Amino acid sequence: MSFLRIKNLCLKFGDWTLDVSIELGAGRCLGIIGPSGAGKSTLLSLIAGFETPYSGDIFIDAHPINDLEPSHRPLTFMFQENNLFNHLTLYENIALGCHPGLKLTQIDRDQIEIALSATELSSIATRKPSDVSGGERQRAALARCLCQKQPLLLLDEPFASLDPRLRSQMHQLVNALRKQHGLTVLVVSHMPHEVALIADELLFMQDGKIKEHGNADQLLENPTHPQLINYLEFTSSQ
Amino acid sequence: MRILSGVWSGIVVVVFLLIVIGGSITLTAMTSTPVSLSSALTDPYLISVIRFTIGQAVLSTTISVGLALIVTRALARRAKFPGRRLLILLMGLPVVMPVIVAIFGITAVFGKRGLLNELLSLLGVEQSFTVYGLTGILVAHTFFNLPLAIRLLLPAWESIPRENWRLASMLGMSSRQLFRLLEWPSISDRLPGICLVVFLLCFTSFAVVLTLGGGPAATTIEVAIYQALRYDFELNQAALLALLQLSLCTVAALGLLKWFRVFAATSGRKVDARDRPDIHSTIGKATDFFCIGICTIFLLLPITMIFYSGIRGPIYEVISDPILWLASARSLIIAILATVISMLLAMGLIKSVRFLREKTKQQKGAELALTIGSMTVAIPPMVIGTGFFLIALRTHTLAHATLIMIALVNAIMVLPYLLRSISPPYIQAGEQYYKLCRHLGLSGLQRFRLIDWPIIRKPTAFAIGLGGALSFGDMGVAALFDTDGQITLPVMLYHQLGAYQFNEASVTAVFLLLLCVSFFWAINQIIGR
């Protein structure tokens, strides 16, 4: 039984069409790779409800979510940027994951402490995003995602702007939290070999279509689709 | 239907503005007969008024912006010196200062018995300087618009990247080459807009011309409307002049559409002159500080004289007069009403603008709504005031609805300030956090309280403070509706000056200035903190 099922999902922007079907089991991590304009971020936006599909259905845990508002979907999202409100402290930003009006119960506070501790942010929780590093900002966004307590985590290249060392640390953190909380993760990346470190499966997209989908290690070692071979050669040469 | 629910507030505001502005213009047009329109083109009085209005506005703009260019360049070259921040802050004061108070200060410096003439007589110069007529109007307009132009010009220097200065240093560019190749391209983008803004302010200037000009040889259209309504009771003539004023302002405003973005004033603190190659010469330093010094003296002297005269005046007699407090209370009511109305109008508009940009991606529709609100800056208050005055006369409500009408005109007058201050951060917050807010389920009042309000609070406080202070100190429309010379504090001061009660006027001027600044300060403390 698939936890996430995307059936004939279609979106049109002029001549460009996205057309995908995906199935992903609970607790699995799917890395979505492909060149710019392939439709990776658009796919996440459709799942999160920021874009309305032309046709097709999305099911999470067998429940259709097409008609749900973004905030009512059982998922959390980390964007490429603007994951935090700059005028709020890290603590307040994280607390928004518990209650959008910041009316916190003791249970919420405990939950925030756990998230802060898991992301090693307890000592700087009162700082504002502008006063912390890029990695700390992304950890805070991840902590908020944890507080939202949703089973599906969507990551839209949130670590792209970090240096390789920090990126690696963040990937390890995501992996640890995924296992600890049993999260199902979809992560978009431009770096196939890095994302393969946490992804169980890889999905290669180009021009709005899925060209190849399979086990992460196998896909990288034995790619079959010519466009994927070209893409992997191109990314590894950079 | 979904779009309508998101833009209803904007539609209400636009319809409201169209009814209020359009209604008063229509009523004015109906009062003016076609015969008078044709004869106006040959009426020597009208021709001389138009010629003077345009002439003084062109001269004032040329002097203000020309001097501003010199002083701003000096300020840009000297990006760090003690008191620079205070000086730029001081340049904001003439914007908040009631015109009539500034005129009092200018008269104290440049008037017949002013400081300048005393200095000239000490030096043995017999020819005395006169502040009345065109000279006085130009001095006063420069006093108001020189600092404004400087604050609008400073971003031109802020926008030049540090690397450009470094490159210029490596290439060994002279000061002249720097101006031609680096500074002028940045200035020339903004200059037409700044000139147009200053021109419009001088073109529609009322209190300055009424006080320092006003005679047949120095009357602008705005003052002629007032004189036609209040002295001659020539409704037809007033209506004709109002339409003429509106037509000329519309032409200028159409030009303004293209350069509207120049309204963003600056703190002037971001100018980075470290790598300029032309800041080290002694002559350069001396010239810059000479320009900055003269400008500072020109702005500081009238302000100092206001306080100097005020503290030497009959303070107790003036402030124990209940008429002063009644006039102050009316001014305060007008200021509060005007800011509340203006705030409601501004929020209604920008809420819809953000909706259009976020949900429907209709950039043009959003820009249009914002432009309609901002373009009210080009509609002379006296034109709307004339319409309201005619309505009040016809409905016999002159005595009852006066304060509301004055407040309404002031609300429309300060609307562009509010829009230009609040809309950029409000819209940017929307664009930046749109997805995150939707994802977290933050909407409606909750989103406003937690996300939007903390972001727009400071600019809102500044805009409300500024709008309130401007309304508090405005004399134009209030003078039109005045019946006993005591309707508001600025009108009261004008009458004291007119009656040569200079001692009382000096105290009233300080009182008015302090109230304006206090209003501005209090709003910023209460809301902005």
Interface residues (C-beta under 8 A of the other chain):
Chain A: A48 G49 F50 E69 P70 S71 H72 T76 F77 F79 N82 N83 F85 H87 L88 L96 G97 P100 G101 L102
Chain B: Q432 Y433 K435 L436 R438 H439 L440 G441 L442 Q446 L450 I451 P454 I455
